[in-house]
Each structure stands twice: as structure tokens, then as C-alpha cells.
Amino acid sequence: MNDLTIGEVAERAGVKASAIRYYETINLLPKPPRRSGQRQYDETILNRLKIIEIAKSFEFTLDEIKFFFEGVSEDSPPSEVWRAFADTKLKIIEEQIIRAQQLHGILTTGLTCECLTWRDCLLPDTPTDTNNKPDGCCRTDS
């Protein structure tokens, strides 16, 4: 594997080098070996940074992300506490997916809607709600 500098990691991962250094200080990232005083990373750090950024986008705290990494090991199965944490987070993410699908439906309806105002338009109650249309509604199945 090629060693990467902190600048190369930051660029490839789309994060600031200062964030990488901070993640190291709080033990979210392992401290890398150094060569001539410069951090040297292998490419596996990119996957870890990707997971961190995705988790942050779903409002995981840095402590929760650290717990996420600590609960997964190649040497032993996840603990019951970690499994309960993951189960709770999965439920929250599933709720966020439903809300995103609802917003997607609203935006999609808005693109084809011919109503004068949102108040006049029948917005979908669920992502697949197409059968609940009153006569004259702009929503069509085409």
C-alpha cells in the first residue's frame, strides 16, 4: 500500500487536515506512524473517514461514532450494548429515510403540480400515496 500524507488524505476524503488531526486527538482515528516527522497513512483511513462523514450527516455525535468503531472488532463479536446502540440508530435512520421519501414526494408533486397554491394541491401522505386524489387534482399517474 502507498503511504499517504495528511494533505493527500484530506483531499481524497474531502475533509480538512485539521479535522483529521482533531479526530486523532480524540482517538476517533488511530495515530498514524510518522516518517521524518510527517504522518503516513495507508488507504484504509479513507474508508474510516467516509464512515465518519456519513455518520455525521445522520447527526451521530463524535462520541457515538467513536463508540460505533470501538464496538466492531475483527477479534470478537459486537457487545450487547453496541447492538442496542446500533438498533436504536437504525430506527432513527429509518425514520429519516421515511421523511426524506415524503419530502421527495412533495418535491416531485411540486414539479408537475398545476394548482395555484400548495393549499389547493393534494400532497402525498406517504411516498406511495397515489390513490387518494379528489376529482380535479393536478396529480396524475402518468
N, C-alpha and C positions, 0 to 999 in steps of 0.2 A: 504494500500500500504506500501511496505517496504521502509524505508529510505535508500538512497544510499550515500556513501561518494564520494568525488570528485575523488578519485582513482578508485573506482568501476565504476563510470560513465565513466571516461576516458577509462578504459579498455573495458567496454562493447560497448562504442561508437567508439572505435578505434581512439580517439583523445588524445592529450596531456592535462594533467591537467592545464598546463599553458595557453593553448588555451581557456579552459573553463573559467578560471579566467579572461582572457582578454575579452572574449565575455560578461562577466558580467560587466566589467568596461565600455564598450562602449554601454551597455544596449541592446545587441543583445540577451542575456539570462537574465531572471529575477534573481535578487539576491535571493538565497535560504535562508530559515530560518537556524539558527545555533543552535546546541546543544553542550554545553560545548566548544564553540568557533569553532566547526567544522561544515562545510557546510553539510546540509542534503537535498538531492534531492529526489523527487519522480520519478517514472519511466517515467513519461510523458516527462521529459527532454531528454530522449533518442530519441524520435520522432523529437523533435525540432533540436537536433544535427544532426540527419540523414538528415533532410531537409537542414540544413546549409551546410553540406558536399556535398550533391548532387548539390545544387545551386552553390557552389564554383567550382565544377567540370565543370559547364557550364559557368564559368567565370563571375558569378554575383559578384559584389563588396560587401563588408560587409555592406556598406550603402544601397545598393539595397536589400540585404537580410533583413536588419532591416525594410526597407520600406515595403517589402513583408509581414512581420509579423505584422507591425502596421496597414496595410490595411485590415486585416482579423480579424473580431471580432465576438463573439457569440451574441453581443448586437445589431449590425447594419450591413446592407449590405455594401459591398465594395464601396468606393467613385469612382466617375468618373475618377479621377486622377489615382487611383490604378488600375482601369480596363484598362485604356490606357497603363499604365506601363506593366501590365500582357499581354496585347495584343501584345505589342512590343516584350517582352521577348519570347512569344510563337512563333512569327515569326522567331526570331533568333534561337531558339531551333529547329524548324522545318527545317531550313536551315542546321543546324549542323547534324541533322538526315540524310538528303539527302546526305551530304558529307560523313558521316560515311557509308552509304549504298554503295556509289560509291567506297570508299576505300575497303569495304568488297568485292565488285565485282572484283576489281583489284586483291586483295589477293587470292580470290577463283580461278580466272583465272590463276594466277601465280602458284597455286598448281597443276594444270592439264595441263598447257601450255607446248608444246613441241618445241616452237620456240627457236631459238638460242639466240635472244636478245629481249628485250622489244620493240625495234623499229620494229621488224618483227611481233609482236603479235598485234592482234586487241583487244584493251582493251574496255570494255563496256563503252558506253557513259552515260548510265543510269543503275540503279540497275537491270532492267529487260530487257536490250538490248541483245537479242539473235538472232534476225533476220537479222542483218546487217553484216553477215560474208562473206568474199570473199572466193572463192574456195581455198582449201588447208590450211585454217586457222586451228589452233590447237583446237579451241574452238568447243566443241560438245554439243549436248543437252542431252547427257546421264547422 
